[in-house]
Amino acid sequence: MTGPAAAPARPRDLRAPVTWGVVVGVLQAASPLAFPWLDPATVYALGLAFIAAVYVGFAVADGRRHVLVAEVAVTALFVVVAAVAVPGSPWLLVAGLAGHGVKDAWQHRTGFVRGTRWWPPFCATVDWVAAALVALAVTTGFPVAV
């Protein structure tokens, strides 16, 4: 039993998390610039693993064992995608970011992890903006992977 679904947010309630999500999504896409000694794919992979792991902290705060197990399993999946993407295709990074955005949207709709009211719309926006910008970089030949 996961408890009642979260009440749908009104568009006005989503304005701040979505706005900040766009800002942070652009910063996420530009994050390899802060680590010039690392391959951009490595920086994106680390970011993907980090954003997936944030929900483990929320699951710990939630306190329900099944939520913690589910979030650890989902995080492990995103870590594997990130690890495979580094030597593989940068499109896996795009898919990982976009897929995590889908997971965030699901979380927002269901309220599976308690206490994350503003986080899912913020994080989904970050993920989708970063995924779109990384996809643009890949299609234009900007170095995303070596």
Residue pairs with C-beta under 8 A, 6 or more apart in sequence:
2 67
2 110
2 111
2 112
3 111
3 114
4 111
5 109
5 110
5 111
6 108
6 109
6 110
6 111
6 117
8 109
9 108
9 117
9 121
14 121
16 118
17 118
17 119
17 121
17 122
17 125
18 121
18 122
18 125
20 122
20 125
21 121
21 122
21 123
21 124
21 125
21 126
21 129
22 125
22 129
24 122
24 126
25 125
25 126
25 127
25 128
25 129
25 130
25 133
26 129
26 130
26 133
28 47
28 126
28 129
28 130
29 129
29 130
29 133
29 134
29 137
31 43
31 44
31 47
32 38
32 40
32 43
32 44
34 43
35 43
39 86
39 145
39 146
40 143
40 144
40 145
41 85
41 86
41 90
41 93
41 144
41 145
41 146
42 86
44 82
44 85
44 90
44 93
44 97
44 134
44 144
45 82
45 83
45 85
45 86
45 93
46 82
47 130
48 78
48 81
48 82
48 85
48 93
48 96
48 97
48 100
49 75
49 78
49 79
49 82
51 78
51 100
51 123
51 126
51 127
52 74
52 75
52 77
52 78
52 79
52 100
53 75
53 79
54 119
54 123
55 71
55 74
55 75
55 107
55 113
55 116
56 68
56 71
56 72
56 75
58 71
58 113
58 115
58 116
58 119
59 67
59 68
59 70
59 71
59 72
59 113
60 68
61 114
61 115
62 68
62 113
62 114
62 115
64 114
67 112
67 113
67 114
70 112
71 113
74 103
78 96
78 99
78 100
81 92
81 95
81 96
81 99
82 93
82 96
84 92
85 92
85 93
85 96
85 145
86 145
89 145
90 134
90 138
90 144
90 145
91 135
91 138
93 134
93 144
93 145
94 131
94 134
94 135
94 138
97 127
97 128
97 130
97 131
97 134
98 127
98 128
98 131
100 123
100 127
101 123
101 124
101 125
101 126
101 127
101 128
101 131
102 124
104 119
104 120
104 121
104 123
104 124
104 127
105 120
105 124
106 112
107 113
107 116
107 120
108 120
108 121
108 124
134 144
136 142
137 143
137 144
138 144
